[in-house]
Amino acid sequence: MTEVKYSAHAVERMIQRHISPREVENILMEPDGIIRQSKDKIIAYKKIKGRKDNSLAVVVVEMNGGQEVVTAMVNFEV
């Protein structure tokens, strides 16, 4: 897996929404789906077993062989 960095906003949202770094990495490694927003920005989403808040999603910017998570969401719907 490529290097994953987290913006301050993403960390704040992960704490607020009780999303662990392990869950984010799980979403990125094995997403249920990906929506490409632009050349370098994607939304990856996944239903996580044991969670009751629908699908989790992360918005990621791809850069220099790595990825930066810019936000994390719960109750994501396609």
Buried (B, 14 or more C-beta within 10 A) or exposed (E): EEEBEBBEEBBEBBEEBEBEEEBBBBBBEEBBEEBEEEEEBBBBBBEBEEBEBBBBBBBBBBEEEEBBBBBBBBEBEE
